[in-house]
Amino acid sequence: MPPEWNVSDDELAAGTICPTPDCGALAVAYRSSNGTSVERPRFFEFTCPRCGIQFTVAETELIFQSVPKSWLLAKIQVA
């Protein structure tokens, strides 16, 4: 795995869809699983990878949350 991927098992991912009309890209945000607070955040901040808009989404509107970052990265081996 290339070192620039910077995979860490202590990061969790949350995902949502960009709210910009005609965009609809999947936006993913990461947070540390070793947070000082036991409480999960109620709102997550995202930046759309396609259009660049920054937006906030309530926890109840996420597509997924608390997924280990390593689950989102394909582990491909080349023969």
C-alpha positions as CSV (number, residue, x, y, z in Angstrom):
1,M,0.0,0.0,0.0
2,P,1.5,3.4,-0.9
3,P,2.6,5.4,2.1
4,E,0.7,8.5,0.9
5,W,-2.7,6.8,1.6
6,N,-1.9,7.3,5.3
7,V,-4.3,4.6,6.5
8,S,-5.0,4.7,10.2
9,D,-7.2,2.2,12.1
10,D,-8.1,4.8,14.6
11,E,-10.1,7.0,12.2
12,L,-13.8,6.6,11.5
13,A,-15.6,7.8,8.4
14,A,-19.0,9.3,7.9
15,G,-20.6,9.9,4.5
16,T,-23.4,11.8,2.8
17,I,-24.5,13.2,-0.5
18,C,-23.6,16.7,-1.6
19,P,-26.6,19.0,-1.4
20,T,-25.7,21.1,-4.4
21,P,-28.2,20.7,-7.3
22,D,-26.9,18.6,-10.2
23,C,-23.8,17.4,-8.1
24,G,-24.8,14.6,-5.9
25,A,-21.3,13.4,-5.2
26,L,-20.5,11.2,-2.2
27,A,-18.7,13.3,0.5
28,V,-16.7,11.5,3.2
29,A,-15.4,13.1,6.5
30,Y,-13.1,11.4,9.0
31,R,-12.8,11.8,12.7
32,S,-10.7,10.2,15.3
33,S,-12.1,7.2,17.1
34,N,-10.0,8.1,20.2
35,G,-11.9,11.3,20.9
36,T,-11.8,12.8,24.4
37,S,-15.6,12.8,24.5
38,V,-17.7,9.7,24.7
39,E,-20.5,11.5,22.9
40,R,-20.6,11.3,19.1
41,P,-20.9,14.6,17.3
42,R,-24.4,15.7,16.3
43,F,-23.3,17.5,13.1
44,F,-20.5,16.6,10.7
45,E,-18.6,19.0,8.4
46,F,-18.0,17.9,4.8
47,T,-16.3,19.3,1.7
48,C,-17.6,18.0,-1.6
49,P,-14.8,16.4,-3.7
50,R,-16.5,17.4,-6.9
51,C,-17.8,21.0,-6.5
52,G,-15.8,22.0,-3.4
53,I,-18.7,23.3,-1.4
54,Q,-18.4,23.1,2.4
55,F,-21.5,22.0,4.3
56,T,-22.7,20.6,7.6
57,V,-25.0,17.6,8.0
58,A,-26.9,16.4,11.0
59,E,-26.1,12.9,12.3
60,T,-29.6,11.7,11.4
61,E,-29.1,12.5,7.7
62,L,-25.9,10.6,7.2
63,I,-25.7,7.7,4.8
64,F,-23.2,6.0,7.0
65,Q,-21.1,6.8,10.1
66,S,-18.6,5.2,12.4
67,V,-17.1,3.1,9.6
68,P,-13.4,2.4,10.0
69,K,-11.4,4.3,7.4
70,S,-9.6,1.2,6.3
71,W,-12.9,-0.4,5.2
72,L,-13.3,2.3,2.5
73,L,-9.9,1.7,0.9
74,A,-9.7,-1.2,-1.5
75,K,-6.7,-3.4,-0.8
76,I,-5.5,-4.2,-4.3
77,Q,-2.6,-6.5,-5.0
78,V,-0.9,-6.5,-8.3
79,A,0.5,-9.8,-9.6
